[in-house]
Amino acid sequence: MSPLLPSADVDLSKAWIQGCLDRDNCWNFVIELLPSSLSTTKTAPRVIGLVGAVRAPEIGYMFNIDYWGKGYATEALRAFMPLFFDHYSGGVNQRYEFAEAHTDPELLASHNVLEKAGFKLHERREKDFDNPVLGLRDTLVYRLYRPDAESGAREAGA
């Protein structure tokens, strides 16, 4: 759930990122674009975004705008979700039966990414998010259940 418009306040953005990193339930990965084997020029891997648990069980992703619409977010989220459920399976870390993503109703591309990765719309919360750029906004909550929890719920008739 990030602004539809970029923030011009670098210090505020740095503080927000640091606040996320300082949480115990934050577990994120950078996403690197590796050089293509078809490329004739040698280039180093490039960080193009991140994916992770921003406040587990809440997950999220952010990408450089130059890499939107190319399938990288879907690929990263599909790869991350099995890691999420393994990492948050009890023991050292809390066990979560689902992951959820919060998004603005206008972020249609993000809804598509979530749905392609198996998430389903769970609920709409009205005017519950104070976006620093756009003001009070609704939130769409998408959920993806742990594969073994989902089959258990079906067997129990849920």
Phi, psi and chi 1 to 4 in degrees:
 res  aa     phi    psi   chi1   chi2   chi3   chi4
   1 MET       -   86.6 -177.8   67.9  154.6      -
   2 SER  -121.2  164.7   61.1      -      -      -
   3 PRO   -58.7  149.8  -19.0   28.2      -      -
   4 LEU   -75.9  -16.6  -61.8  172.5      -      -
   5 LEU  -120.3  146.8  -58.2  172.3      -      -
   6 PRO   -69.4  151.1   21.3  -28.3      -      -
   7 SER   -85.5  139.4  171.9      -      -      -
   8 ALA   -90.5   -4.7      -      -      -      -
   9 ASP   -95.6   98.1 -170.8  -29.5      -      -
  10 VAL   -64.5  -41.7  172.8      -      -      -
  11 ASP   -63.5  -41.2  -70.2  -26.6      -      -
  12 LEU   -63.8  -41.5 -177.0   63.3      -      -
  13 SER   -64.3  -43.1  -63.6      -      -      -
  14 LYS   -62.8  -41.8  -75.1 -179.6 -179.8  179.2
  15 ALA   -64.1  -39.7      -      -      -      -
  16 TRP   -63.9  -45.7  178.3   81.2      -      -
  17 ILE   -63.4  -44.9  -69.1  168.7      -      -
  18 GLN   -62.7  -38.3 -169.9   61.2   53.3      -
  19 GLY   -61.1  -38.0      -      -      -      -
  20 CYS   -66.4  -45.3  -69.7      -      -      -
  21 LEU   -67.5  -26.6  -64.5  175.2      -      -
  22 ASP   -78.7   -8.0  -70.6  -17.2      -      -
  23 ARG   -79.8  147.4  -68.0 -174.5  175.5  100.0
  24 ASP   -69.3  -29.3  -71.4  -22.8      -      -
  25 ASN   -97.7   29.3   59.5  -10.8      -      -
  26 CYS  -108.5  125.5  177.7      -      -      -
  27 TRP  -146.5   98.0 -170.3   57.9      -      -
  28 ASN  -122.2  158.2  -67.0  -57.1      -      -
  29 PHE  -131.2  142.8  -64.5   85.8      -      -
  30 VAL   -81.5  155.8  -61.5      -      -      -
  31 ILE  -114.9  121.9  -60.2  161.7      -      -
  32 GLU  -106.7  138.8  -71.9 -175.3  -29.1      -
  33 LEU   -92.6  114.0 -177.8   61.7      -      -
  34 LEU   -82.9  153.3  -59.3  175.6      -      -
  35 PRO   -61.1  143.5  -15.3   24.2      -      -
  36 SER   -75.3  142.6  167.5      -      -      -
  37 SER   -69.8  -16.8   60.4      -      -      -
  38 LEU   -86.5  -14.1  -57.5  175.3      -      -
  39 SER   -71.0  140.3  176.2      -      -      -
  40 THR   -90.1  -14.0   57.1      -      -      -
  41 THR  -103.3  144.5   59.3      -      -      -
  42 LYS   -88.1  119.6  -59.6  -93.7 -176.1 -164.0
  43 THR  -130.5  149.4   57.9      -      -      -
  44 ALA   -77.3  158.1      -      -      -      -
  45 PRO   -57.3  150.0  -21.6   30.8      -      -
  46 ARG  -126.8  131.4  176.2 -175.2  175.5  134.3
  47 VAL   -74.4  123.6  173.5      -      -      -
  48 ILE  -117.0   -7.0   62.5  170.3      -      -
  49 GLY   176.0 -167.5      -      -      -      -
  50 LEU  -146.4  158.1   67.0   85.7      -      -
  51 VAL  -143.9  146.0   64.1      -      -      -
  52 GLY   167.6 -169.7      -      -      -      -
  53 ALA   -95.4  110.0      -      -      -      -
  54 VAL   -81.1  -35.9  -68.6      -      -      -
  55 ARG  -153.1   76.8  -73.0  175.5  -64.8  -84.6
  56 ALA   -46.7  132.9      -      -      -      -
  57 PRO   -87.7    9.4   33.5  -36.5      -      -
  58 GLU   -78.0  130.8 -175.2 -179.4  -16.6      -
  59 ILE  -113.3  166.3   61.0   89.8      -      -
  60 GLY  -165.7  174.7      -      -      -      -
  61 TYR  -154.5  151.6   44.2   87.9      -      -
  62 MET  -141.9  140.8  -68.7 -170.9  -69.6      -
  63 PHE  -134.0  149.6  -79.1   80.8      -      -
  64 ASN   -60.1  135.5  177.5  -57.1      -      -
  65 ILE   -57.2  -26.7 -165.8  168.3      -      -
  66 ASP   -65.5  -14.0  -67.2  -20.3      -      -
  67 TYR  -114.3   12.2  -61.4   92.8      -      -
  68 TRP   -72.4  149.3  -70.7    6.5      -      -
  69 GLY    75.0   15.0      -      -      -      -
  70 LYS  -112.5    3.0  -60.2  177.7 -172.5  -58.6
  71 GLY    89.5   -1.0      -      -      -      -
  72 TYR   -66.7  -39.3  -64.2  125.7      -      -
  73 ALA   -64.7  -43.7      -      -      -      -
  74 THR   -62.5  -45.7  -59.1      -      -      -
  75 GLU   -60.7  -44.9 -179.8 -179.2   -4.4      -
  76 ALA   -66.0  -43.1      -      -      -      -
  77 LEU   -67.2  -41.3 -170.4   56.6      -      -
  78 ARG   -61.3  -38.2  -76.6  178.3  175.5  160.9
  79 ALA   -73.2  -33.9      -      -      -      -
  80 PHE   -74.6  -35.7  173.9   70.8      -      -
  81 MET   -60.4  -42.6  -68.0  -43.2  -56.7      -
  82 PRO   -61.8  -35.1  -23.2   33.1      -      -
  83 LEU   -65.3  -41.8  -62.0  173.6      -      -
  84 PHE   -57.3  -51.7  172.4   89.6      -      -
  85 PHE   -67.5  -30.1  -73.8  120.9      -      -
  86 ASP   -71.2  -46.0 -174.8   53.0      -      -
  87 HIS   -64.0  -42.4 -175.8   73.6      -      -
  88 TYR  -101.6   60.5  -68.0  106.0      -      -
  89 SER  -116.5   16.3   60.5      -      -      -
  90 GLY   100.3 -177.7      -      -      -      -
  91 GLY    78.4 -119.5      -      -      -      -
  92 VAL   -64.6  -41.1  175.1      -      -      -
  93 ASN  -109.6  154.0  -62.8  -60.4      -      -
  94 GLN   -59.2  151.3 -176.3  172.5  -15.1      -
  95 ARG   -94.3  132.2  179.1 -179.6  173.8   91.8
  96 TYR  -117.3  135.0  -67.2  109.1      -      -
  97 GLU   -86.0  -11.9  -61.7  -54.8  -42.2      -
  98 PHE  -151.9  161.4   60.7   85.1      -      -
  99 ALA  -115.2  149.2      -      -      -      -
 100 GLU  -136.8  153.0   68.7  179.6   27.6      -
 101 ALA  -126.4  135.9      -      -      -      -
 102 HIS  -107.0  131.1  -59.5 -175.5      -      -
 103 THR  -143.2  156.2 -176.4      -      -      -
 104 ASP   -74.3  141.5 -171.3  -78.1      -      -
 105 PRO   -56.9  -24.1  -26.3   35.2      -      -
 106 GLU   -84.5   -9.8  -68.9 -175.2   31.1      -
 107 LEU   -85.8   68.6  -66.2  175.6      -      -
 108 LEU   -60.2  -37.4  -60.0  178.6      -      -
 109 ALA   -63.2  -37.7      -      -      -      -
 110 SER   -68.8  -37.4 -165.8      -      -      -
 111 HIS   -59.3  -42.3  -53.3  165.1      -      -
 112 ASN   -63.5  -42.1  -69.7  -24.4      -      -
 113 VAL   -59.6  -48.8  166.1      -      -      -
 114 LEU   -60.4  -45.5  -68.7  165.3      -      -
 115 GLU   -65.5  -39.2  -69.8  168.6    1.5      -
 116 LYS   -64.4  -27.5  -72.6  177.6 -168.3  173.8
 117 ALA   -88.6    2.5      -      -      -      -
 118 GLY   101.9   -1.5      -      -      -      -
 119 PHE   -73.3  150.0  -76.6   75.0      -      -
 120 LYS  -124.8  145.6  -55.4  -95.7 -170.4  -87.1
 121 LEU   -62.8  125.2 -179.0   60.1      -      -
 122 HIS  -102.4  -45.2  177.4   69.2      -      -
 123 GLU  -162.6  162.4   70.2  176.8  -53.2      -
 124 ARG  -116.8  125.8 -177.9 -177.1 -172.0  117.7
 125 ARG  -105.9  125.5  -61.6  176.7 -176.2  163.7
 126 GLU   -86.1  127.5  -66.7 -171.4   22.4      -
 127 LYS    45.2   51.0  -55.7 -151.5 -178.7  -49.2
 128 ASP  -110.3   -0.4   75.5  -35.1      -      -
 129 PHE  -125.6  122.5 -179.0   73.7      -      -
 130 ASP   -93.0   93.8 -167.4    7.1      -      -
 131 ASN   -71.1  128.0 -176.7  -58.7      -      -
 132 PRO   -63.7  -18.6   18.4  -26.1      -      -
 133 VAL  -102.5  -41.3  177.2      -      -      -
 134 LEU  -105.5   -7.2  -58.7  172.1      -      -
 135 GLY    87.6 -156.4      -      -      -      -
 136 LEU   -69.3  126.6 -150.0   51.9      -      -
 137 ARG  -132.1  156.8  -54.7  -73.4  -66.1  171.2
 138 ASP   -76.6  161.5  -71.4   -4.1      -      -
 139 THR  -128.7  133.3  -60.5      -      -      -
 140 LEU   -98.6  130.1  -63.8 -177.9      -      -
 141 VAL  -107.8  119.4  178.4      -      -      -
 142 TYR  -104.9  144.0  -77.4   81.2      -      -
 143 ARG  -129.5  148.0  -81.0 -165.2  179.1  168.1
 144 LEU  -130.0  121.3  175.3   66.4      -      -
 145 TYR   -86.1  149.0  -75.2   86.4      -      -
 146 ARG   -53.7  131.5  176.9 -179.2  -70.4  -80.5
 147 PRO   -52.3  -43.1  -27.0   34.9      -      -
 148 ASP   -72.5  -28.5   52.0  -21.1      -      -
 149 ALA   -71.4  -38.1      -      -      -      -
 150 GLU   -64.4  -42.6 -165.9  172.4   70.4      -
 151 SER   -69.3  -35.5   62.8      -      -      -
 152 GLY   -65.0  -37.6      -      -      -      -
 153 ALA   -67.5  -38.1      -      -      -      -
 154 ARG   -65.4  -41.7  -82.8 -164.4  -57.6  -94.0
 155 GLU   -65.1  -31.9  -69.0  168.6   10.9      -
 156 ALA   -82.4   -3.0      -      -      -      -
 157 GLY    82.7   16.3      -      -      -      -
 158 ALA   -79.7      -      -      -      -      -
